[in-house]
Amino acid sequence: MTAPLISLTWTDHVTGRQGFLVVDRLVRGVCSGGLRMRPGCTLEEVTGLARGMTMKEALHYDPESRYVPLGGAKGGIDCDPRDPAAYGLLVRYLRAVRPYVESCWTTGEDLGLTQDLVDRAAAEAGLVSTVQAVYPLLDDEAAARARLADAFAVEVDGIGLDELAGGCGVAESVLTALDRAGLPYRGTRVAVQGLGTMGGATARFLARAGLSVVAVADVEGTIADPDGLDVEALLAARDGYGTVDRSKLRPADRLLPGDAWLAADAEVLVPAAVSYAITPSNQARIRARWIAEAANMPVLPQAEALLAARGVTVLPDVVVNSATNAWWWWTLFGDIGADAEEAFAHVRRAMRALLTLTLDRAAADGTTPRAAAHAVAADRLPVLTERFGSYRRDTLG
């Protein structure tokens, strides 16, 4: 595997904690990838995520769109976001990487951070915007920035459109897999790990499509009901970190250990919280037929091989959770406007087409969906390179 273009490790002079920035690739001189904060975050993790962002961007290349995919990147900070020192650490990190945000790295929320928090810290760090590096590529910067701001102000049932776009994409990926298998939505059971931005929105869209969410897990454990949980009530009872207030649960809701979601009697598992959640040692507990990777890198490669051998299909993160990133750029570049129904329709069309292409390629090649998605991305990267310029250390001479 070729080394990334840029790989940085930063040490905070106040707390001694470390932060990381990895730029895997630039296209038109710009890259895209969120900033996460979690205890135990490593440079190796961020490097893998940056490579995944390169794949996600390339997969959404459409020559008919105004949005031209960017390169891949990722940022990470080794800290518990609940730590009282976390916000100050975030501001200092953004000050340290400010030259990259201003020149080439567009970023936003990821695990442990909300967009509002990132935006507030970025302003305190002296940044105009966390996506300002892409502004020179816009035909009409003022109109594009206004359109994105308007989109971020859109709410659906009290939840921001920016929080819902990614979950809509994950849900549509699940529905596409069910349609291909000829399974009805009603009666299909789902277990979700993580009820934050991505997990919460995914649970909402799947429940509204008729699926039964039978288990959800947060940092305090798993909440389960084989007859189906009240997803809307759980979403209303969660805090800013996706933790559900147990005092708001129904009498029928059962409290189980944190990893009980893995063994839920469900057809679909949605890991939407942390990386490396499904390992060779715990995969045997899984009874589901599909795993939809709403989080980044939740299934270890060795675990995926074991799952595939017993007929469990992993719908890969580079496809399944790519709608959040794509929605930003579709909106900013003007492929869609600041309208929820238009956004959801665009997300659904794009994700259904992309997952269908991935699963068809996997069937034709006799590979896993992840290998197929990487193959599709690899086919598209040379086109981006030829048309728009793609820079990596190995091409700089």
Phi, psi and omega in degrees: 000131182290143180293150177293161179296314181226135176219114185237141170238126182244137177247124181289128183287344181271310186256343185080359180284160184248151173230160186222149171221127177233124173254110181283317186202148172247138170236128189055028177080009186227151176225165184224140176171140186287173178245122179250158174223119177203149176294132180092003178300138184233164176296321179300317178299312183294325177296316178296321179294322179296318176297321177298324178294324175301318179295314181301315180299311183298323181298332182266013177291125177222113183299345179272351183269154172288327180287120173256121182307148180261182172283178182252144179204172175198148173239152179209147178230130181275089180194146173287122182298344177276350179298134179303336180273358188296318185293316178299322177297318178299316179298315181294323176299313182294326174297319182293322183262009182309317180301328180284321178294323180288331188254325188211337187258117173262133186219176180189197185293150171209195184311126176089348183230147173257159180297321178300317181293316179298317180297318180295316179294322179297318178298319179293332179277358177093015180269145176288318181196157176281353178240021186294339180296337182272348184305319179297344180272354184274143177290321180223093187300315183299314181294320181294316180294323178294321180296317179293319178298319178297321180295321179291340179274349181286133176236147175236114183054040176083002180244136183295144179302323180298330179280340186264335187301314181295317179295326175299319180293319178297313181299318180295326176297316178298314182296324177297317178297319179295319179298318180296328180273354179074024180265138177288152178291313182292128182099344176280131187256146185227141170240135185238128173261114180100123180240034175279210184304305185286311182295319180296315180293321178298314179301319180298310182295321180291318178297320181288339176280351177111355178286159181254115177276110188259348179204140171224146181237140171229193185292343182264354179140193181251137175251128187221150171206113182298341178271358178109131178276158174274092187299317182298321179293320178295318179297321180291337184263003183269156176266189184293347179257005179085014179269129184274134175289111184296338180290346182264004183284157177278159178302329183282345182286125182264142176259121183235169178300162186300328182265009182294336179301330181301320185262014182301145177281082186215153178279334185231132170250138178236091173286113187233025184241280190244162173286157173062031182284328183248118189240169176301332183277338181249352184296334182295340180283344186285130179249357183289163177266330180230147170237118180258111186282087176284330173276171175271128176052047180282339182250119178293147183305319180295323177292321180297321178297318179293320178296315180299324181295335178250022169086015177266125182263125175264117174275113197285149182302324184298337173262304194299318184256021185276353187289329179300308180299314182296322180300318176308308187284324174302320181287311184297318182277351172096017174287333175223161179261186181275067184218130186295313183295320177296318180296312181297320180296319180293316178300313182298316179298312184295315183290322178296317179295318183290317179291323177299315177300318181295312182291324176295319180294320178299317179294318181292322183271348184069037183237181174281159175303326179296313179299322179294318179298318178296324178294318177298315179298319179297327177292326186273334182301316179299328178294316177297319180299314184291319186276326191235352181088120179226124190245127176226161181306321183288349179253359183272344177077000000 
